[in-house]
Amino acid sequence: MSASTDLGTLTDFFDRYGVALTAGDLPALAGCYALPGLVVSDTYSFAFSTPAAVTLSFVGAAPDYQERELIAAHALIEDVQQVSALVTMVAVEWEFLDSSGGRVPGERYRYLLRATETGPLICTVVRVG
């Protein structure tokens, strides 16, 4: 097993993550994270050590996506760096599609992913910009 820098593998992972995000599928979102995990932004940081804690962190996101009528999320992978044998840093810009078919620019993040037997999992998320 080794860290994935394969764009197909990473695209598949972020496609599943984006579907779970816009569908409000909290268990699927939690399943995308390694535990413990960390989220970092300019104004806050939080760590989580259980799937329930990951789920709680996304509870407010689903209504926001529904209110904005965002129906799909696409990860534009900007950069991939292998950090170690099992860890990869991936720079992503999210692009959303609204219910009328319009593209909605999203935010940029860096994801620190760990390779596992079942595929990559998110260890750390850092909001960029």
Summary of the structure (lengths in Angstrom):
residues: 129
radius of gyration: 14.1
end to end distance: 32.7
largest distance: 43.0
contacts: 382
relative contact order: 0.23
helix: 29%
strand: 47%
